[in-house]
């Protein structure tokens, strides 16, 4: 893993010249978006406020239309800059973190892989993503990207859209061979309802058997379901449970983990976009660029955090 000191040197010697050039483009783009907002939004906001006295809530429709138009214009204006930013900033950071990784800004983890993990029980019918990174970290093949999986139901006025998952989705080879499925999910039921929550976990008909483990700290944070009690304990060794707990505390986020087909999948929810440029923040602010490095380190660091490069002798023998 690269250190912050190493990244600081990389930032000053490799990234800084490109960032100074991009900063001028960013300022120009921010100015154009502000002008577009003044032209599109301000008049329609005034119109909506004027109409509100006459037609009530229906006055919101011009405002909603204005927001949709403005979002489309802002996207169109920023598209070229975003491509340049990812080529000049994100791609070099990916290579700096690990030269064996490949970065594809417009690609993402396929929906088939997302569904195959069995982490989420709802099947999405709206699925997008970007910023796919794949390759090898040590002996471990990894593949991850941002994704947004949604389920849209109804039509017309009754149409609604529910977000199943939005964030970072990571897959990798696991270092033990197994045939069943083991899921490690955030333990919201026990956290909210205590012992009653434990009973609710066992009633979850959408999941496999509830697996009880002998690690109080782990069980405080996670609930485990699996097809095989013995195999689940084989996968979730004491050291791995300790590592998962440490990783959960490190990220400060809910963590979803699936062990299936001798692979591990990790889903980490995010509300923000991880590798997009910040149009209204200076690119010459080191802390802004360092955040991209930190996000990438967190994803690639899953290999080390879960000790995936340690090859168990039984898997090597069977492979």
C-alpha positions as CSV (number, residue, x, y, z in Angstrom):
1,X,0.0,0.0,0.0
2,X,1.2,3.5,-0.9
3,X,1.7,6.0,2.0
4,X,0.4,9.5,2.2
5,X,4.0,10.8,2.0
6,X,4.5,8.9,-1.2
7,X,1.3,10.3,-2.6
8,X,2.2,13.9,-1.6
9,X,5.5,13.5,-3.6
10,X,3.5,12.0,-6.6
11,X,1.0,14.9,-6.4
12,X,3.7,17.5,-6.5
13,X,5.9,16.0,-9.2
14,X,3.3,14.3,-11.5
15,X,-0.2,15.7,-10.9
16,X,0.4,19.3,-10.1
17,X,1.3,20.5,-13.7
18,X,-1.9,18.9,-15.2
19,X,-4.0,20.2,-12.3
20,X,-2.9,23.8,-13.0
21,X,-4.0,23.4,-16.6
22,X,-7.3,21.8,-15.6
23,X,-8.0,24.5,-13.0
24,X,-8.5,27.1,-15.7
25,X,-11.0,24.8,-17.5
26,X,-12.8,24.2,-14.2
27,X,-13.2,27.9,-13.5
28,X,-14.5,28.4,-17.0
29,X,-17.0,25.5,-16.6
30,X,-18.2,26.7,-13.2
31,X,-18.8,30.2,-14.6
32,X,-20.8,28.7,-17.6
33,X,-22.9,26.6,-15.2
34,X,-23.6,29.6,-13.0
35,X,-24.7,31.6,-16.1
36,X,-26.9,28.7,-17.2
37,X,-28.5,28.6,-13.7
38,X,-29.2,32.3,-13.9
39,X,-30.8,32.0,-17.4
40,X,-32.9,28.8,-16.7
41,X,-33.6,28.7,-13.0
42,X,-34.1,32.3,-11.9
43,X,-36.9,33.3,-14.3
44,X,-38.8,30.1,-13.7
45,X,-38.4,30.4,-9.9
46,X,-39.9,33.9,-10.1
47,X,-42.7,32.5,-12.3
48,X,-43.4,29.7,-10.0
49,X,-43.6,32.0,-7.0
50,X,-46.0,34.3,-8.9
51,X,-48.2,31.5,-10.1
52,X,-48.3,29.9,-6.6
53,X,-50.9,32.6,-5.4
54,X,-53.2,31.6,-8.3
55,X,-52.8,27.9,-8.8
56,X,-51.2,26.7,-5.6
57,X,-49.0,23.6,-5.6
58,X,-49.4,23.2,-9.4
59,X,-47.0,26.1,-9.7
60,X,-44.2,23.7,-8.8
61,X,-44.4,22.1,-12.3
62,X,-42.5,24.9,-14.1
63,X,-39.8,24.7,-11.4
64,X,-39.5,20.9,-11.8
65,X,-39.2,21.3,-15.5
66,X,-36.5,24.0,-15.1
67,X,-34.5,21.7,-12.8
68,X,-34.6,18.9,-15.3
69,X,-33.5,21.2,-18.1
70,X,-30.8,22.7,-16.0
71,X,-29.5,19.3,-14.9
72,X,-29.3,18.3,-18.6
73,X,-27.5,21.5,-19.6
74,X,-25.0,21.2,-16.7
75,X,-24.3,17.6,-17.7
76,X,-23.7,18.6,-21.3
77,X,-21.4,21.5,-20.3
78,X,-19.3,19.3,-17.9
79,X,-19.1,16.1,-20.0
80,X,-15.8,17.0,-21.8
81,X,-14.2,18.4,-18.6
82,X,-15.1,15.2,-16.7
83,X,-13.5,13.0,-19.4
84,X,-10.3,15.2,-19.2
85,X,-10.3,15.1,-15.4
86,X,-10.5,11.3,-15.3
87,X,-7.8,10.8,-17.9
88,X,-5.4,13.4,-16.3
89,X,-6.1,12.8,-12.6
90,X,-7.9,9.6,-11.7
91,X,-6.1,7.3,-14.3
92,X,-2.6,8.4,-13.0
93,X,-3.7,7.9,-9.4
94,X,-4.9,4.4,-10.2
95,X,-1.5,3.5,-11.8
96,X,0.3,5.1,-8.9
97,X,-1.6,2.9,-6.4
98,X,-1.0,-0.2,-8.4
99,X,0.6,-0.4,-11.9
100,X,-1.2,-3.7,-12.5
101,X,-4.7,-2.2,-12.4
102,X,-6.8,-1.1,-15.4
103,X,-9.1,1.9,-15.2
104,X,-12.2,2.2,-17.5
105,X,-14.1,5.4,-16.6
106,X,-17.3,4.5,-18.4
107,X,-17.4,0.8,-17.6
108,X,-18.9,-0.9,-14.5
109,X,-19.5,-4.2,-12.8
110,X,-22.1,-6.1,-14.9
111,X,-25.6,-6.6,-13.4
112,X,-25.2,-10.3,-13.6
113,X,-22.2,-10.2,-11.2
114,X,-24.1,-7.9,-8.9
115,X,-27.1,-10.2,-8.8
116,X,-24.9,-13.3,-8.5
117,X,-23.5,-12.1,-5.2
118,X,-27.0,-12.6,-3.6
119,X,-26.3,-9.7,-1.3
120,X,-29.6,-8.0,-2.1
121,X,-32.9,-9.8,-2.6
122,X,-34.6,-7.3,-4.8
123,X,-33.8,-7.6,-8.5
124,X,-33.0,-4.2,-10.1
125,X,-34.6,-3.1,-13.4
126,X,-32.6,0.1,-13.5
127,X,-28.8,-0.4,-13.3
128,X,-26.0,1.9,-14.1
129,X,-22.4,2.7,-13.0
130,X,-18.9,3.9,-13.9
131,X,-15.3,4.0,-12.9
132,X,-14.5,0.3,-13.2
133,X,-11.0,-0.8,-12.0
134,X,-9.7,-4.3,-12.4
135,X,-6.5,-6.3,-12.3
136,X,-4.3,-8.1,-9.8
137,X,-3.2,-7.0,-6.3
138,X,-0.5,-9.5,-5.4
139,X,-1.9,-12.9,-6.2
140,X,-5.6,-11.7,-6.0
141,X,-7.7,-10.7,-9.0
142,X,-10.0,-7.9,-8.2
143,X,-12.8,-6.0,-10.0
144,X,-14.7,-3.0,-8.6
145,X,-16.7,0.0,-9.7
146,X,-19.4,2.4,-8.6
147,X,-22.9,1.2,-9.3
148,X,-26.5,2.3,-8.8
149,X,-29.1,-0.4,-8.7
150,X,-32.8,0.6,-8.6
151,X,-36.2,-1.0,-8.8
152,X,-38.9,1.0,-10.7
153,X,-42.5,0.1,-10.3
154,X,-45.8,1.4,-11.6
155,X,-46.4,3.8,-14.4
156,X,-47.6,7.4,-15.0
157,X,-48.5,9.1,-11.8
158,X,-48.1,5.8,-9.8
159,X,-44.5,5.3,-11.0
160,X,-42.0,5.1,-8.1
161,X,-38.3,4.2,-7.9
162,X,-36.5,2.6,-5.0
163,X,-32.8,2.5,-4.6
164,X,-31.5,-1.0,-3.8
165,X,-27.9,0.0,-3.6
166,X,-25.7,2.9,-4.5
167,X,-22.0,2.8,-3.9
168,X,-18.8,0.8,-4.4
169,X,-19.2,-2.8,-5.4
170,X,-16.0,-5.0,-5.2
171,X,-15.4,-8.6,-6.2
172,X,-12.2,-10.7,-5.8
173,X,-10.9,-14.3,-5.6
174,X,-11.2,-15.7,-2.1
175,X,-8.3,-17.7,-0.5
176,X,-10.4,-20.7,0.5
177,X,-12.3,-23.1,-1.6
178,X,-16.0,-23.6,-0.7
179,X,-19.2,-24.7,-2.4
180,X,-22.0,-23.0,-0.5
181,X,-23.0,-19.4,0.2
182,X,-22.3,-17.3,3.2
183,X,-23.6,-13.7,3.6
184,X,-22.4,-11.2,6.1
185,X,-24.9,-8.3,6.4
186,X,-25.3,-5.3,8.7
187,X,-27.1,-6.3,11.9
188,X,-29.8,-3.7,12.0
189,X,-32.5,-5.9,13.7
190,X,-30.4,-6.8,16.8
191,X,-29.1,-3.3,17.1
192,X,-32.6,-1.9,17.2
193,X,-34.5,-4.7,19.0
194,X,-31.9,-6.7,21.0
195,X,-32.9,-10.3,21.7
196,X,-36.2,-9.8,19.8
197,X,-34.0,-8.8,16.8
198,X,-32.3,-12.1,17.0
199,X,-35.6,-13.9,16.6
200,X,-36.5,-11.6,13.7
201,X,-33.2,-12.6,12.0
202,X,-34.1,-16.2,12.2
203,X,-37.5,-15.5,10.6
204,X,-36.0,-13.9,7.5
205,X,-37.5,-16.3,4.9
206,X,-35.6,-14.5,2.0
207,X,-32.3,-15.7,3.4
208,X,-30.6,-19.0,4.1
209,X,-30.0,-20.4,7.7
210,X,-29.0,-18.0,10.4
211,X,-25.4,-18.7,11.4
212,X,-24.5,-18.0,15.1
213,X,-20.8,-17.3,15.7
214,X,-18.7,-17.1,18.9
215,X,-17.5,-13.5,18.5
216,X,-19.6,-11.0,20.5
217,X,-18.1,-7.9,18.8
218,X,-18.6,-9.3,15.3
219,X,-22.2,-10.4,16.1
220,X,-22.9,-6.9,17.4
221,X,-22.2,-5.5,14.0
222,X,-23.2,-8.2,11.6
223,X,-25.8,-11.0,11.0
224,X,-24.6,-14.1,9.0
225,X,-26.7,-16.3,6.8
226,X,-25.5,-19.4,5.0
227,X,-26.3,-22.7,3.3
228,X,-23.9,-24.6,5.5
229,X,-23.1,-24.0,9.2
230,X,-19.8,-25.8,9.1
231,X,-18.6,-24.1,5.9
232,X,-19.6,-20.7,7.2
233,X,-17.4,-21.2,10.3
234,X,-14.6,-22.5,8.0
235,X,-14.8,-19.3,5.9
236,X,-15.3,-16.9,8.9
237,X,-12.3,-17.8,10.9
238,X,-11.6,-15.8,14.1
239,X,-8.9,-13.8,12.3
240,X,-11.2,-13.0,9.4
241,X,-14.0,-11.8,11.7
242,X,-11.5,-9.6,13.5
243,X,-10.4,-8.2,10.1
244,X,-14.0,-7.5,9.0
245,X,-14.8,-5.7,12.3
246,X,-11.6,-3.6,11.8
247,X,-12.6,-2.8,8.2
248,X,-16.1,-1.8,9.3
249,X,-14.7,0.5,11.9
250,X,-12.1,1.9,9.4
251,X,-14.8,2.8,6.8
252,X,-17.4,3.9,9.3
253,X,-20.1,2.5,6.9
254,X,-22.4,-0.5,6.6
255,X,-20.6,-3.4,5.0
256,X,-22.2,-6.2,3.0
257,X,-20.1,-9.3,2.2
258,X,-20.9,-12.3,0.1
259,X,-18.9,-15.5,-0.1
260,X,-20.1,-17.5,-3.1
261,X,-18.4,-19.6,-5.8
262,X,-15.0,-19.3,-4.1
263,X,-15.2,-15.5,-4.5
264,X,-15.9,-12.6,-2.2
265,X,-18.1,-9.6,-3.0
266,X,-18.1,-6.5,-0.9
267,X,-20.7,-3.7,-1.2
268,X,-20.1,-0.4,0.5
269,X,-22.9,2.2,0.3
270,X,-22.0,5.8,-0.7
271,X,-24.3,8.7,-1.4
272,X,-21.6,10.8,-3.1
273,X,-19.8,10.0,-6.4
274,X,-16.3,8.8,-5.7
275,X,-14.2,9.7,-8.7
276,X,-16.1,12.7,-10.2
277,X,-14.6,16.2,-10.4
278,X,-15.8,18.8,-7.9
279,X,-16.8,21.6,-10.3
280,X,-17.1,24.4,-7.6
281,X,-14.0,23.5,-5.6
282,X,-10.4,24.3,-6.6
283,X,-8.4,21.4,-8.1
284,X,-5.3,23.0,-6.5
285,X,-6.5,22.1,-3.1
286,X,-4.4,19.1,-2.1
287,X,-7.0,17.7,0.3
288,X,-9.5,17.5,-2.5
289,X,-7.2,15.3,-4.7
290,X,-6.1,13.3,-1.6
291,X,-9.7,12.3,-1.1
292,X,-9.6,10.4,-4.5
293,X,-6.5,8.7,-3.4
294,X,-8.1,7.7,0.0
295,X,-11.2,6.3,-1.7
296,X,-9.1,4.2,-4.1
297,X,-6.8,3.0,-1.3
298,X,-9.8,1.9,0.6
299,X,-11.1,-0.2,-2.3
300,X,-7.8,-1.7,-3.3
301,X,-6.9,-2.2,0.4
302,X,-9.8,-4.7,0.8
303,X,-7.3,-7.3,-0.4
304,X,-5.0,-6.5,2.6
305,X,-7.8,-5.8,5.1
306,X,-9.3,-9.2,4.4
307,X,-6.0,-10.9,4.0
308,X,-7.0,-12.2,0.5
309,X,-3.4,-12.7,-0.7
310,X,-2.8,-15.5,1.9
311,X,-3.3,-18.7,-0.1
312,X,-4.7,-21.5,2.0
313,X,-2.9,-24.8,1.3
314,X,-6.1,-26.7,0.6
315,X,-7.1,-24.3,-2.2
316,X,-3.7,-24.5,-3.8
317,X,-3.8,-28.3,-3.7
318,X,-7.3,-28.5,-5.3
319,X,-6.7,-25.8,-7.9
